[in-house]
């Protein structure tokens, strides 16, 4: 609860700081706000609280996932010094939107009610749609934002329809209410519970770039500004898998045999599509997009084999993946800024292809 309040307040403060003549204060202020939020996040360690009429739960697991996302955001913001030097950039708006998107991500990792999950997904998604198209002079960025918005809107609609079917079958939006209904499958469950769960999974699997709901990922990663691609590939994926784990482990353990088969098939498709397609890419960002898809498959293995070690596996993998991915995009940012060998497209945009990394280890390129 406290991280949600602080991130919301800090985001508004950043918007007002944008009125200052100097942009130099925005980057350190954002980093300070994130550090404060991480510290406050652990004040309730080993305690469990329910907020908003029992719609949001705070416990150790939600605090760990929140810390991973805040840490990822801190590393991404630390790499965004180019915003300050760019006269056409609006860093106050960018940083505020990233903080607002974190509000939605925090809601997704601690939801106790499907309505809170929907609100969190929307807050996170709308901010990312805007950030994806923030480079208005870049046609690729505009195209990526439009694709992301349209496909995200369809996925959200499917997810919301699934929630409605689950409510029709169980009479409850709460995880506990749904769990109580699915705990006794031998009595005969309504068909709505299966269709609703399937549609809800489609909406969430879209957010984590799992096949066959991954087609938006390469174009969006390639078209979005690199700094926001790094943010999207880490924070959004962590929030999505935290939400999936919470949903499946708490509410749908009674129908494990149903959704296990679906996740197993999707896992296989995701690993095949992500790893094989990444091999023949020439753009670094598109390669990272397919890498993100394949890593979603590895995380889905943990979900499909739901057990006592699943929680630890998802937490560890999310942390390791976030650090490695941000480091990779950090290298791309440095290379794209310093290497004059990169080509300029007809749109005036640097292309992030593998040729830019040739000879990077040579002493003359230090």
Secondary structure by P-SEA (a helix, b strand, c coil): caaaaaaaaaaaaaaaacccccccaaaaaaaaaaaaaaaaaaccccbbbbcccccccccaaaaaaaaaaaaaaaaaaaacccccccccccaaaaaaaaaaaaaaaaaaaccccaaaaaaaaaaaaaaaaaaaacccccaaaaaaaaaaaaaaaaaaaaaaaaaaaaaaacccccaaaaaaaaccccccccaaaaaaaaaaaaaaaaaacccccccccaaaaaaccaaaaaaaacaaaaaaaaaaaaaaacccccaaaaaaaaaaaaaaaaaaaaaaaacccccaaaaaaaaaaaaaaaaaaaaaacccaaaaaaaaaaaaaaaaaaaaaaaaaaaaaccccccccccccccccccccccccccccc
